[in-house]
Amino acid sequence: MPSTARRRRPAQEEEESEEEVAQSTQRGRRRAPASEDESEEEEEENEGDSMEVDGEADSPDAIVKKLVRYALACEFQRTTIKRAAIREKVLGKQKGPFKPIFDAAQKQLRSKFGMEMVELPGREKTSVQAKRAAAKSKSGGSSKSTSSYIVVTSLPPAYRVPEIIAPSLNGSDEDEAVYIGLCTVIVSYISMSPEGSLPDHKLMKMLSRLNIEQNTPLDKTEIVLKKMIAQGYIYKDVDRSADEETIDWRVGPRGKVEIGNRAIQGFVRHVYGDDAPEDLDKRIYRSLNMDVTKIDQVHEDPAAPQEDSGGPGPSTARTSGRRRRAGVDDDSDE
């Protein structure tokens, strides 16, 4: 009897070991799908890591091309190019100085597209509180860089014609022409107002004379004005310091750069036509707070871009020459 019991124990142990192996095998099979999912996740993570590495390994030339494409896309939609957006959408995780990339993109824009990025000016300090804060600050509120740009033409004045410089279309050619015309009229009227500020009721009165106080050929006047504000042509200056709220209209950064004083002069001359008085230029200069003594110098200087002051509209005045260009190059250094 003892010998029989001894023989049964090894058999039972063998059966138990076989059952354990079978159970472990089944457990392994059940875990197999989970391991496959984990492997797929690991592969995706590895691919993501490799993409990030590829992004970090972009050559400077590739980054410059990205910046050029981004600048052209923003200008087509009349969107301001901000330095923070360039770092986020173009440079990404790339680390390094901003100026070399910016300068290389400027070079490609000028040589291949006849365009360049110029820095937008900041808004003027109009309220008493803003002027006091600007006076206390070291920069004085005027020399501080805005780090915002738009694309303008760098072509010689003789080539700044609609056949060569096509506008940024947000609709049909006719709608674009109407919109640019409205922008030019409103920006010119505000710029030639005292201190470059136009009360709200006077703007509404001017629009009423043009029979567009409620609707324009494009849309409701209120919607068109909001569009101009969003694109930076004009902006509202609301003063709540007094007992009553006062609203004044001023020219925005895009309006100053894209339209500018020369286009305003050309627009006014075009409106007067042959009936223009002899002292029209002096009147325009005074209204725009420009130096009247430089009128003769501008007319006599052959190097001055006189051609772009002869025709109305912003398409002939999308750059103001070397002064603005040099300012961008200086301010883009970090």
Secondary structure, DSSP 8 states (H G I E B T S, - for coil): -HHHHHHHHHHHHHHHHHHHHHHHHHHHHHHHHHHHHHHHHHHHHHHHHHHHHHHHT--HHHHHHHHHHHHHHHHHTT--EEHHHHIIIIITT--S-HHHHHHHHHHHIIIIISEEEEE-------SHHHHHHHHHSSSTTTSS---EEEEEE-S-GGG-STTTS----SS-HHHHHHHHHHHHHHHHHHHTSGGG-EEHHHHHHHHHHTT-SSB-SSSBHHHHHHHHHHHTSEEEEEE-SSSS-EEEEEE-HHIIIIIHHHHHHHHHHHHHGGG--TTHHHHHHHHTT--GGGHHHHHH-TTS-GGGGSS-SGGG-S---HHHHHHHHHHT--
